[in-house]
């Protein structure tokens, strides 16, 4: 297994661990992207709104799996949530998370 394979494998295990612990799925794509396809049961908060809605997420008291279209916005969102004392992981693309979790 190459270095990238190792990194993705490790992240996949963390995502599955978060899921088993009852993590909330957070979609940070735009409304248009979300409306074109989403994971059932996910919470939709576009990245641009996240700063204003962080307390809403804190109320859930659950770990968070953040995803977007490619993983770039979700990386920013996961970092922001972590800095706000919320346990979060970047799930990457929504299609990858959907496949990984069998949704």
N, C-alpha and C positions, 0 to 999 in steps of 0.2 A: 504494500500500500504506500503510495506516495504521500508527500507532505500535505497536499490539498485534500487528498482522500482522508487522511487522518483528521484534519481540521473539521471537515464536514461530518465525519462519523462521530466525532466528539460532540459537535453541536447537535446532531440528531439525537444523541442519547440524552443530552440536557433538555431538549425540547420535549422528548417523550417523558422524562422525569417530571418536568413542569406540568405536563398534561395529566399524568397520574396523580399529581398533587392538587388537581382541580383548578388549574390555571385558567384565567380568562383569556380568550383570544381577542386581540385588539388589532383591528384593521385601520391603518392610517392613510389609506389611499383617498383620492378625491371621491366625491359623491358619484360622479359619472363612472369612475372605475368600479366602485363598489356596486353600483346598480347593474353593471354589466356581468357580474358574477362574484359571489362571496361564499364564505364558509358558513354554513348554518350555525346559528347560535353565537356568532361573533359580535363584538361590540364595534361600532363604526365611529371613530373620531378622527377626522382628517388631521394630518400633521400640523397644519396651520392653526387648528383649534386646541391642540393639546395643552399648551401653556395655560389657557383659560379654564381647562376642564380637569386639571390634575387632581383636584380634591374629589371630584366625582369618581375617579379611578381608585383613589386611596380608600374610599368607603367600602369597596368590594373586599378589601383585606385578603387578596389572593395574589399569587404570582401571576405575571403577565407574559404571554407570548405575543410579541408584536410582529406584524408582517405588513408588507406592501406589495408593489408590483415586482420589484427586483431585489429588494433588500437594503437599498440605500436610505430611503426615508425611515424604514423600520429601525435601522442602526442608530440614526439620530434620535428617534423616539425612545428606544430602549436606553440609550445613554442618559437622556433627559429624565426618564422615569427613575433610573438608578440613582441619579444625583438628587432626586426628591424622595429618597428612602423607600422606593417601591422596587420589589424584586422583579426584574424584567429581563427577558432574553430576546435577542433579534432572531426571529424565525426565518427571515429571508423573504422569499416570494410566497405569495398566498397559495399558488398552485403546489409548491413544494410542501408547505405546511399541511395543506389539504390531503395530499398523497401520504405524507408521513404519518398523519394521525388517522388515516382511513375515514375521512369525513365525506 
